Each structure stands twice: as structure tokens, then as C-alpha cells.
Amino acid sequence: MSLTTETIWISIGLLGQFLFSMRFIIQWIASEKRRESVIPEMFWFFSISGGLVLLSYAIWRKDPVFILGQSFGAGQGILSLRRRITNTVRAARGNRRALKARGSSSGSVALTRGK
């Protein structure tokens, strides 16, 4: 079987779609475990990676509708993950301050994770 440029790009597009679809499976499993609707951190990693791979495929296809849609989706995923990381760092700093205020000598701080 000969691998043409088109075959390779279709494979890349399918990989991107697989990654992007995995975010729903990740969310479903996490929500079932917690018995409530949650968006775990891995959801954003799959969303961003799948979105960027699909964006590459859309650029190769020169499809402006597909390019626009994937650009906004990947951008939104990056912003959401950045916000989540920022909130986690702020929570950790708050925990450290609270421990210092109580006079705790323990250097370990548990990072809190939002829903």
C-alpha cells in the first residue's frame, strides 16, 4: 500500500478527531465516578490536542469554516486550562498562607482541585 500525502493527512485528521472525542469519554467517566457533572483537567488536554491536530488538518484542506471553528475551540480550551492552573496555584498559595498563619511547620501543602 502506497502512502500518499492525502492518506497521511486523512490519518492525521482521524487522529485529531479521536483525541477530540476522547474528551467526552474522559468527562463521562469522571462524572460517573463523582456522581455529578464535572470537567476534569484531562478534558482540556484532549480538547486542546485534538483541536490543534484538527486545525492542522483543516489548514491542509484549506477549509475556512473548519479553520475558524477549530481556531476558536483550541483557543477556548487553552484559556480554560490556563484559568484552571491559575486557580490551582492561587489556592495552593492560600493554603500556604493559612498554614503559616496557624504556625504550622509542615512544608507540605495539598493542592486543591476545582470541579
C-alpha positions as CSV (number, residue, x, y, z in Angstrom):
1,M,0.0,0.0,0.0
2,S,1.4,3.4,-1.0
3,L,1.1,6.2,1.5
4,T,0.2,9.4,-0.4
5,T,0.1,12.8,1.1
6,E,-3.6,12.7,1.2
7,T,-3.7,9.4,3.1
8,I,-1.3,10.7,5.7
9,W,-3.4,13.9,6.2
10,I,-6.6,11.9,6.4
11,S,-4.9,9.8,9.1
12,I,-3.9,13.0,10.9
13,G,-7.4,14.2,10.7
14,L,-8.8,10.9,12.1
15,L,-6.2,11.1,15.0
16,G,-7.4,14.6,15.8
17,Q,-11.0,13.6,15.8
18,F,-10.2,10.6,18.1
19,L,-8.3,12.9,20.5
20,F,-11.1,15.5,20.5
21,S,-13.7,12.8,21.0
22,M,-11.8,11.3,24.0
23,R,-12.6,14.5,26.0
24,F,-16.2,13.4,26.2
25,I,-15.3,9.9,27.4
26,I,-13.0,11.4,30.0
27,Q,-15.7,13.7,31.2
28,W,-18.3,10.9,31.3
29,I,-16.0,8.6,33.4
30,A,-15.1,11.4,35.8
31,S,-18.8,12.4,36.2
32,E,-19.9,8.9,36.8
33,K,-17.2,8.4,39.5
34,R,-18.3,11.7,41.3
35,R,-22.0,11.2,40.6
36,E,-22.2,14.8,39.3
37,S,-21.2,16.6,36.2
38,V,-17.5,17.6,36.3
39,I,-14.9,18.7,33.8
40,P,-11.6,17.1,34.8
41,E,-8.3,18.6,33.8
42,M,-7.6,15.9,31.2
43,F,-10.7,17.0,29.4
44,W,-8.9,20.2,28.5
45,F,-5.7,18.5,27.4
46,F,-7.7,16.2,25.0
47,S,-9.7,19.2,23.8
48,I,-6.6,21.3,23.0
49,S,-4.6,18.5,21.5
50,G,-7.4,17.2,19.4
51,G,-8.4,20.8,18.4
52,L,-4.8,21.7,17.3
53,V,-4.5,18.5,15.3
54,L,-7.8,19.1,13.6
55,L,-6.8,22.7,13.0
56,S,-3.7,21.4,11.2
57,Y,-5.9,19.1,9.1
58,A,-8.3,22.0,8.3
59,I,-5.4,24.2,7.2
60,W,-4.2,21.5,4.9
61,R,-7.7,21.2,3.4
62,K,-7.9,25.0,3.1
63,D,-11.4,24.9,4.6
64,P,-12.1,28.4,6.1
65,V,-15.2,27.2,8.0
66,F,-13.3,24.3,9.6
67,I,-10.3,26.5,10.3
68,L,-12.4,29.2,12.1
69,G,-14.2,26.6,14.2
70,Q,-11.1,24.8,15.3
71,S,-9.2,28.0,16.0
72,F,-11.9,29.2,18.4
73,G,-12.2,25.8,20.0
74,A,-8.5,25.3,20.6
75,G,-8.2,28.9,21.9
76,Q,-11.0,28.5,24.3
77,G,-9.5,25.2,25.6
78,I,-6.1,26.9,26.2
79,L,-7.8,29.8,28.1
80,S,-9.8,27.4,30.2
81,L,-6.8,25.3,31.1
82,R,-4.8,28.4,31.9
83,R,-7.6,29.7,34.2
84,R,-7.7,26.3,35.9
85,I,-4.0,26.2,36.5
86,T,-4.0,29.8,37.8
87,N,-6.8,29.0,40.2
88,T,-4.9,25.9,41.4
89,V,-1.8,28.0,42.1
90,R,-3.8,30.6,43.9
91,A,-5.5,28.0,46.1
92,A,-2.1,26.5,46.9
93,R,-0.7,29.9,47.9
94,G,-3.8,30.5,50.0
95,N,-3.2,27.1,51.7
96,R,0.4,28.0,52.4
97,R,-0.6,31.3,53.9
98,A,-3.2,29.6,56.1
99,L,-0.7,27.1,57.3
100,K,1.8,29.9,58.1
101,A,-0.8,31.9,60.0
102,R,-1.6,28.8,62.1
103,G,2.1,28.3,62.8
104,S,2.3,25.0,61.1
105,S,5.9,23.8,60.4
106,S,4.7,21.3,57.9
107,G,6.1,22.2,54.4
108,S,3.6,20.1,52.5
109,V,0.6,21.8,51.0
110,A,-2.2,19.8,49.3
111,L,-3.2,21.4,46.0
112,T,-7.0,21.8,45.8
113,R,-8.7,21.0,42.5
114,G,-11.8,22.7,41.3
115,K,-14.7,20.9,39.7
